[in-house]
Amino acid sequence: MSKTTKKLIAEHWLSLDYLLFGNMANKVLDEDTCKKYTDSKTALLSNVADIYKYFGYSKTVFPYNTVEEMFDFIGDRVDLVKEEVAKIIKTPKHIKALRKEVESLSESSDITVQSIISDKFRNYSLDQLLLRDCLDECADPEKLEKYNFKILIDAHKILRSELIDLVK
């Protein structure tokens, strides 16, 4: 495994914790949940690596040289992702979709409006954090339509949901 691949994995590994917890997962979760979370996070990042490979994406420039600089970068990046996703969720298109989802809930449903919004926010945030750079730089419109990509993205959605369900 190349040095840049190791750096990118470490960056994503820590970024997920900071996005979902604001801290390292092992400082927030009990031991059993932390193991499940780690397994789920490993599977998700493996899927992300497959998506990168599919598009030929390789991050070559890292704006940090030390672990301390990486932590600062991750904190700033997570904050930026949260701001971007908050703007996305407030667009008329997304408000309409959220409203439609809320209206489809049955009276007996124990799902709340807040939980729907929180789930959407986390989903979009994870996608922005892990996939945006790759898709912005490498997304060939023809590859986006291929069956292989659809399988990769469906797997990503399942793995992302499993990860988020563990931290609710």
C-alpha positions in Angstrom: 0.0 0.0 0.0 1.4 3.4 -1.0 2.1 6.1 1.4 -0.5 8.4 -0.1 -3.1 5.6 0.2 -2.2 5.1 3.8 -2.6 8.9 4.4 -6.0 9.0 2.7 -7.2 6.0 4.7 -6.1 7.6 8.0 -7.7 10.9 7.0 -11.0 9.3 6.2 -10.8 7.0 9.2 -10.5 10.0 11.6 -12.8 12.2 9.6 -15.7 9.8 10.0 -15.2 9.9 13.8 -15.1 13.7 13.9 -18.1 14.0 11.7 -20.3 11.6 13.6 -19.0 12.2 17.2 -16.8 15.3 17.2 -14.1 13.1 18.7 -12.4 9.7 18.4 -15.0 6.9 18.4 -13.3 4.9 21.1 -13.7 7.9 23.5 -17.4 8.0 22.9 -18.7 4.4 22.4 -18.7 1.4 24.7 -16.4 -1.4 23.7 -18.9 -3.7 22.0 -20.5 -0.8 19.9 -17.0 0.5 19.1 -16.0 -2.9 17.6 -19.2 -3.0 15.5 -18.6 0.6 14.5 -15.0 -0.2 13.5 -16.0 -3.2 11.5 -18.7 -1.2 9.7 -16.4 1.7 9.1 -13.8 -0.6 7.7 -16.3 -2.1 5.2 -17.5 1.4 4.2 -14.0 2.6 3.6 -13.2 -0.5 1.6 -16.2 0.3 -0.6 -15.0 3.9 -1.0 -11.6 2.6 -2.1 -13.4 0.5 -4.7 -15.2 3.6 -5.9 -11.9 5.5 -6.1 -10.4 2.6 -8.0 -13.4 2.4 -10.4 -12.8 6.1 -11.4 -9.0 6.0 -11.1 -9.0 8.6 -8.4 -5.9 9.1 -6.4 -5.3 12.0 -4.0 -1.8 13.2 -4.4 -1.7 16.5 -2.5 -2.2 16.5 1.2 -2.3 19.9 2.9 -0.6 18.6 6.0 2.8 17.0 7.0 2.3 16.1 10.6 -0.4 14.3 12.6 -1.3 17.5 14.4 -1.7 19.3 11.0 -3.9 16.4 9.8 -6.1 16.7 12.9 -6.5 20.5 12.2 -7.2 19.8 8.5 -9.8 17.2 9.4 -11.6 19.5 11.9 -11.7 22.3 9.3 -12.9 19.9 6.6 -15.6 18.4 8.7 -16.9 21.9 9.6 -16.9 22.9 6.0 -18.8 19.7 5.0 -21.4 20.4 7.7 -21.9 23.9 6.4 -22.2 22.8 2.8 -24.7 20.1 3.7 -26.8 22.5 5.8 -27.0 24.7 2.7 -28.0 21.7 0.5 -30.7 20.6 2.9 -32.2 24.1 2.9 -32.6 24.2 -0.9 -36.3 24.1 -2.1 -35.7 20.8 -3.9 -34.5 19.1 -0.7 -37.1 20.8 1.5 -39.8 19.5 -0.8 -38.4 16.0 -0.7 -38.2 16.1 3.1 -41.7 17.4 3.3 -42.9 14.5 1.1 -41.1 12.0 3.3 -42.6 13.4 6.4 -46.1 13.4 5.0 -45.7 9.8 4.1 -45.2 8.8 7.7 -48.1 7.0 9.3 -49.7 8.3 12.5 -48.3 5.3 14.5 -44.8 5.7 13.2 -42.2 6.3 15.8 -40.0 8.1 13.3 -39.8 11.8 14.0 -39.2 14.7 11.7 -36.0 15.5 13.5 -34.7 11.9 13.0 -35.5 12.1 9.3 -33.6 15.4 9.0 -30.7 14.1 11.1 -30.4 11.0 9.0 -30.4 13.0 5.7 -27.8 15.4 7.2 -25.5 12.5 8.2 -26.0 10.7 4.9 -25.2 13.8 2.8 -22.3 14.7 5.1 -20.7 11.2 4.8 -21.1 11.3 1.0 -19.6 14.8 0.8 -16.7 13.8 3.0 -15.9 10.6 1.3 -17.0 10.9 -2.3 -17.3 14.5 -3.4 -13.6 15.0 -4.4 -13.5 11.8 -6.4 -16.7 12.5 -8.2 -15.9 16.1 -8.8 -12.5 15.3 -10.3 -13.0 12.0 -12.0 -16.7 11.3 -12.6 -17.0 10.3 -16.3 -20.7 10.6 -17.1 -20.6 7.3 -19.0 -19.2 5.5 -15.9 -21.9 7.0 -13.7 -24.5 5.2 -15.8 -22.8 1.8 -15.8 -24.1 -1.1 -13.8 -20.8 -1.5 -11.9 -21.1 2.0 -10.5 -24.7 1.5 -9.5 -23.7 -1.6 -7.6 -20.8 0.2 -5.8 -23.1 3.1 -4.9 -25.9 0.8 -3.7 -23.3 -1.0 -1.5 -22.1 2.4 -0.3 -25.6 3.4 0.8 -26.2 0.2 2.7 -22.8 0.4 4.5 -23.3 4.1 5.2 -26.8 3.3 6.7 -25.3 0.5 8.9 -22.7 2.9 10.2 -25.1 5.6 11.0 -27.6 3.2 12.7 -24.8 2.2 15.1 -24.3 5.8 16.2 -27.9 6.9 16.7 
